Amino acid sequence: MKITFDTQTIEINSSGNEYLATLNEKTVSVKILRTENNRMDLLIDGKRVTAYVSSDGAKRWVTINGQTLMLTKISGAKRGVRHDHAGGLIAPMPGQVRSVAVSVGDVVKKSQTLLTMEAMKMEIRIQALKDGKVKAVHVTQGQTVEREQILIEMED
């Protein structure tokens, strides 16, 4: 995925459970340690950082150490194909959570439906991409969610 801030472009690629961000031929490793509401605890090249994120469509505002950057997504993967994000399952589009079928600590199997959403009069089933254990559930039945919001976090 490519995003821009000011006039610079950052390329972000996932590599296992971490992301590699490249800017001006410099690459840094970014691991998401924890997400809660709009707060993310990150490990950037081994240094722990807290970021606060808000979004409006393709734009993201990220605040780190009192400095806010506006990021704009300029390209992306095929939408709706995968719903994973650093061990978490994300909303493929804005919608409403209709049901949550799992709780923290539940052991799940690949393809098991974890929750259902309604978006644009369609029912969307968010399913486990592999066998694992539910680490966190970030949504409740009836909650409205934004596109790419983390819904459930999984662990092996």
C-alpha positions as CSV (number, residue, x, y, z in Angstrom):
1,M,0.0,0.0,0.0
2,K,1.2,3.5,-0.8
3,I,0.3,6.6,1.3
4,T,1.4,10.2,1.1
5,F,2.0,12.9,3.6
6,D,2.9,16.4,2.5
7,T,4.6,15.6,-0.8
8,Q,6.3,12.3,0.2
9,T,5.2,8.8,-0.5
10,I,5.6,5.9,2.0
11,E,5.3,2.4,0.8
12,I,4.0,-0.1,3.5
13,N,4.2,-3.8,3.1
14,S,3.3,-6.6,5.5
15,S,5.9,-9.2,6.4
16,G,4.5,-11.8,8.7
17,N,3.4,-10.1,11.9
18,E,5.1,-6.8,11.1
19,Y,5.1,-4.0,8.5
20,L,8.0,-2.6,6.6
21,A,7.6,1.1,5.8
22,T,9.9,2.6,3.2
23,L,10.5,6.4,2.8
24,N,13.3,7.8,0.7
25,E,15.0,4.4,0.4
26,K,15.1,4.0,4.2
27,T,13.1,1.0,5.5
28,V,11.9,0.7,9.1
29,S,10.2,-2.2,10.9
30,V,6.8,-1.5,12.5
31,K,5.0,-4.0,14.8
32,I,1.6,-3.3,16.2
33,L,1.7,-4.3,19.8
34,R,-1.8,-3.3,20.9
35,T,-4.8,-1.3,19.6
36,E,-7.5,0.1,21.7
37,N,-10.1,2.6,20.3
38,N,-8.0,5.2,18.4
39,R,-4.7,4.4,20.2
40,M,-2.0,2.1,18.9
41,D,1.1,0.9,20.7
42,L,3.8,0.3,18.1
43,L,7.3,-1.0,18.1
44,I,9.2,1.0,15.4
45,D,12.7,-0.4,14.8
46,G,12.7,-1.7,18.4
47,K,11.5,1.6,20.0
48,R,8.1,1.6,21.7
49,V,5.8,4.4,20.4
50,T,2.2,5.4,21.1
51,A,0.2,6.7,18.1
52,Y,-3.3,8.1,18.1
53,V,-5.2,7.6,14.8
54,S,-8.4,9.1,13.4
55,S,-9.8,8.7,9.9
56,D,-12.2,10.1,7.4
57,G,-12.4,7.9,4.3
58,A,-9.0,7.6,2.7
59,K,-7.4,10.1,5.0
60,R,-5.8,9.3,8.3
61,W,-4.5,11.6,11.0
62,V,-1.7,10.1,13.1
63,T,-0.4,11.9,16.2
64,I,2.9,10.7,17.7
65,N,4.8,12.7,20.3
66,G,2.4,15.7,19.8
67,Q,3.0,15.9,16.1
68,T,0.1,15.2,13.8
69,L,0.6,13.9,10.2
70,M,-2.2,13.6,7.6
71,L,-1.8,10.4,5.6
72,T,-3.7,9.8,2.3
73,K,-4.0,6.3,0.8
74,I,-3.1,6.5,-2.9
75,S,-3.3,2.9,-3.8
76,G,-4.3,-0.3,-2.2
77,A,-4.8,-4.0,-2.4
78,K,-7.9,-5.5,-3.9
79,R,-10.7,-4.6,-1.5
80,G,-12.8,-7.3,0.1
81,V,-10.3,-10.0,-0.6
82,R,-8.6,-10.2,2.8
83,H,-9.7,-8.8,6.1
84,D,-6.6,-9.3,8.2
85,H,-4.4,-6.6,9.7
86,A,-1.4,-7.5,11.9
87,G,-3.1,-10.4,13.6
88,G,-6.5,-8.5,13.7
89,L,-9.5,-8.9,11.5
90,I,-10.7,-5.6,10.1
91,A,-14.0,-4.3,8.7
92,P,-13.9,-4.4,4.8
93,M,-16.3,-1.4,4.6
94,P,-18.3,0.8,7.0
95,G,-21.3,-1.0,8.5
96,Q,-23.0,-2.3,11.6
97,V,-22.1,-5.3,13.7
98,R,-25.1,-7.6,13.6
99,S,-23.7,-10.4,15.8
100,V,-20.5,-11.4,17.6
101,A,-20.1,-15.2,17.9
102,V,-16.8,-15.4,19.9
103,S,-15.3,-14.1,23.1
104,V,-11.8,-13.5,24.3
105,G,-10.0,-16.8,24.9
106,D,-12.1,-18.8,22.5
107,V,-10.2,-21.3,20.3
108,V,-11.4,-21.1,16.7
109,K,-10.9,-23.0,13.5
110,K,-10.0,-21.6,10.0
111,S,-13.2,-20.4,8.2
112,Q,-15.2,-20.2,11.4
113,T,-17.5,-17.2,11.4
114,L,-16.5,-14.8,14.2
115,L,-18.9,-12.0,13.6
116,T,-21.4,-10.8,11.0
117,M,-21.8,-7.3,9.7
118,E,-24.4,-5.5,7.6
119,A,-23.1,-3.0,5.0
120,M,-24.9,-1.7,2.0
121,K,-27.8,-4.1,2.6
122,M,-25.4,-7.1,2.5
123,E,-24.5,-9.5,5.2
124,I,-20.7,-9.9,5.6
125,R,-19.3,-12.8,7.6
126,I,-15.9,-12.1,9.1
127,Q,-14.2,-15.5,9.4
128,A,-11.0,-16.8,11.0
129,L,-8.2,-16.9,8.4
130,K,-6.5,-19.8,10.3
131,D,-6.8,-21.8,13.4
132,G,-6.1,-19.7,16.5
133,K,-7.3,-18.1,19.7
134,V,-9.3,-14.9,20.1
135,K,-7.0,-12.3,21.8
136,A,-9.4,-9.4,21.8
137,V,-12.9,-8.4,20.6
138,H,-13.1,-4.7,19.9
139,V,-16.8,-4.4,18.9
140,T,-20.2,-5.3,20.2
141,Q,-23.5,-6.2,18.6
142,G,-25.2,-3.1,17.2
143,Q,-22.0,-1.0,17.0
144,T,-21.3,1.0,13.8
145,V,-17.8,0.5,12.5
146,E,-15.6,2.3,9.9
147,R,-13.8,0.7,7.0
148,E,-10.5,-0.9,8.2
149,Q,-11.4,-0.7,11.9
150,I,-10.0,-3.6,13.8
151,L,-12.8,-5.9,14.9
152,I,-11.1,-8.9,16.5
153,E,-7.5,-9.7,17.2
154,M,-6.2,-13.3,16.9
155,E,-3.2,-15.1,18.1
156,D,-1.7,-18.5,17.3
